Amino acid sequence: MVQLRSTQQRSTLRELLDRTEGFHTAQELHAMLRDNGTPVGLTTVYRTLQAFADAGEVDVLRPPTGDYRYRRCRQGHHHHLICRVCGRTTEVAGPAAERWAERVAAEHGYADVSHTFDIFGTCPDCHR
């Protein structure tokens, strides 16, 4: 895991993510910071979120349409089930997906493999 240099902007965004539930876009997080009186630019928010993602500090949701969404990691490597209707997210372990990713990478000569794996569907509440 990459160790990030501590800055006021990183600390402020990290604290916001710690107390915020669910996934949010960079624009939403920027608006929350601004509403709290924190003067930080949108570009800084994007760069900080990317640094957090690179360091494994945030989960990044890459929906089929729309902006990336971020939240503070609550556990180690995991995957997500995401409702297309309400956005509900359930964290799941994926040992079969881990083995598959390693096998496919090895078959093609890749090493030092990482991956993301999100499953989109309709949650039980929205499916009714």
CORLINGI-V917140 format. One record per backbone hydrogen bond with DSSP energy under -1.0 kcal/mol. CO is the residue of the C=O (numbers start at 1). NH is the residue of the N-H. E is the energy in kcal/mol with one decimal. If there is no record, write none. Layout:
# CORLINGI-V917140
{{CO	NH	E} {CO	NH	E}}
This chain:
# CORLINGI-V917140
{{7	11	-2.5} {8	12	-2.6} {9	13	-2.5} {10	14	-2.7} {11	15	-2.4} {12	16	-2.0} {13	17	-2.5} {14	18	-2.1} {15	19	-1.4} {24	70	-3.1} {25	29	-2.4} {26	30	-2.7} {27	31	-2.3} {28	32	-2.2} {29	33	-2.4} {30	34	-2.6} {31	35	-2.8} {32	36	-1.4} {33	38	-2.8} {34	37	-1.7} {38	40	-1.2} {41	45	-1.9} {42	46	-2.5} {43	47	-2.6} {44	48	-2.7} {45	49	-2.7} {46	50	-2.2} {47	51	-2.3} {48	52	-2.7} {49	53	-2.6} {50	54	-2.8} {51	55	-1.8} {52	57	-2.9} {53	56	-1.3} {57	73	-2.2} {59	71	-1.6} {61	69	-2.2} {69	61	-3.3} {70	24	-2.2} {71	59	-3.1} {79	92	-2.6} {80	119	-3.2} {81	90	-2.4} {82	121	-2.5} {83	87	-1.2} {88	83	-2.6} {90	81	-2.4} {92	79	-2.9} {94	98	-2.3} {95	99	-2.3} {96	100	-2.4} {97	101	-2.6} {98	102	-2.2} {99	103	-2.6} {100	104	-2.8} {101	105	-2.2} {102	106	-2.5} {103	107	-2.4} {104	108	-1.1} {105	110	-3.1} {106	109	-1.5} {117	80	-1.1} {119	82	-3.2} {121	84	-3.5} {123	127	-2.1}}
